[in-house]
Amino acid sequence: MSQSEYLIASNRLMLANGCSIIFEYPIADAKSTQSLIVVLLDVPLGTRDNRNVYAINDNAELLWRIERMSNLDLIGQCPYNGIMTVNEESVTLYNWCGFSVVVNIHTGTIISSLFTK
């Protein structure tokens, strides 16, 4: 899927084929591979949601939500705030608390994490 095959309107992701999905929060960013779109939500300040990354397919069906990182829950509010890279095997994200994580693109499972601050 290329970026021209979808449109973002606040918390709605609309696909060129007419399918769409509505999320709880506005969409901050989305990046696509051939088979799916990784969606990063903009979690409002003061809201504790450290699992704000999703993947959907070309029918706007939810494939996964990022795996919970228990140490982020202990820290508090640490939503993801950037998609660095996306390929057919993984997606690299960073969050507000200074972690960079590599996620399995097919399952949403965290492969590795690194504290960068």
Secondary structure, 3 states (H helix, E strand, C coil): CCHHHEEEECCEEEECCCCEEECCCCEEEEEECCCCEEEEECCCCCCCCCCCEEEECCCCCEEEECCCCHHHHHHCCCCEEEEEEECCCEEEEEECCCEEEEEECCCCCEEEEEECC
